[in-house]
Amino acid sequence: MLRPPMEEFAAELRKAGHAPRIVIDEGHDTPSIELALGLREAKASRNVVGFCVIRWTGYPLQILAYLEVNPTPFDLERFARAADIGPDRVEQLLVEAIEQIMVCNAP
């Protein structure tokens, strides 16, 4: 559910001359999937929107949607179950995160 919309956004970013990539299990927590935007001439060192599973002792498992821009990570939303995410929400999170990252890297 997460990778296909990330691939679509990556394709659009490539058309605009950037070098995005999908990164699996390299985030702060695993399992994870991240869209590294690969922005050309970016000011920020890490321009990533991603999802990971959080396992904290004493707390229920959660899925975290996050963005990371130069370098402070920012939690976007937490989901108690994968079924709570949904394709429309994934798309909206990606749009909002990519817009935020673009703004942070504007000249």
C-alpha positions in Angstrom: 0.0 0.0 0.0 2.9 2.4 0.7 5.4 1.7 -2.1 3.1 2.2 -5.2 2.2 5.9 -4.3 5.9 6.5 -3.4 6.9 5.2 -6.8 4.4 7.5 -8.5 5.8 10.6 -6.6 9.3 9.5 -7.3 8.5 9.3 -11.1 7.1 12.9 -11.0 10.2 14.1 -9.1 12.5 12.4 -11.7 10.5 14.2 -14.5 11.4 17.5 -12.6 15.1 16.6 -12.7 15.5 15.2 -9.2 17.0 11.9 -8.2 14.5 10.3 -5.7 14.8 6.7 -4.4 12.8 4.4 -2.3 14.7 3.2 0.8 13.7 0.0 2.6 14.6 -0.7 6.3 17.2 2.1 6.6 15.1 4.4 8.8 15.4 4.9 12.5 13.1 2.0 13.2 12.4 -1.1 11.2 10.5 -2.2 9.3 10.5 1.1 7.4 10.0 2.5 3.9 11.2 6.0 2.9 10.9 8.2 -0.1 14.2 10.1 -0.3 13.5 13.0 -2.6 17.0 13.5 -4.0 16.3 17.2 -4.7 18.8 18.8 -7.0 20.5 21.8 -5.3 18.8 21.1 -2.0 19.9 23.0 1.1 18.8 20.2 3.5 21.0 17.2 4.0 18.1 14.7 4.5 14.8 15.2 2.6 12.8 12.1 3.4 9.2 11.2 4.0 8.6 7.7 5.4 6.7 5.2 7.4 8.0 2.9 10.1 6.8 0.5 12.8 7.3 1.6 16.4 7.7 -1.0 19.1 8.0 0.6 22.5 7.8 -1.6 25.6 4.5 -1.2 27.4 2.8 0.5 24.4 0.9 -1.0 21.5 2.6 -1.4 18.2 2.1 1.8 16.0 2.9 2.8 12.4 4.5 6.2 12.3 4.4 8.5 9.2 7.2 11.1 9.4 9.3 13.6 7.5 12.9 14.5 8.0 14.3 17.8 6.7 17.8 19.1 7.7 18.0 17.0 10.0 15.2 17.2 12.5 12.6 14.5 12.1 8.9 15.4 12.4 6.2 13.0 13.2 3.2 13.4 10.8 0.8 10.9 12.1 0.5 7.6 14.0 -1.7 4.7 13.2 -2.7 1.9 15.5 -3.3 -0.6 12.6 -2.1 -0.8 9.1 -5.8 -1.0 8.0 -6.2 2.6 9.4 -3.9 4.1 6.9 -5.6 3.7 3.5 -4.4 4.8 0.1 -6.0 8.2 0.2 -4.3 9.1 3.5 -1.0 7.8 2.2 -1.3 10.1 -0.9 -2.3 13.1 1.3 0.6 12.5 3.7 3.1 12.2 0.8 1.8 15.4 -0.8 2.0 17.4 2.4 5.4 16.1 3.3 6.9 16.7 -0.1 5.5 20.3 -0.2 7.0 20.9 3.3 10.4 19.6 2.2 10.3 21.7 -1.0 9.5 24.8 1.0 12.4 24.1 3.4 14.7 23.9 0.4 13.5 26.9 -1.5 16.1 29.5 -2.4 
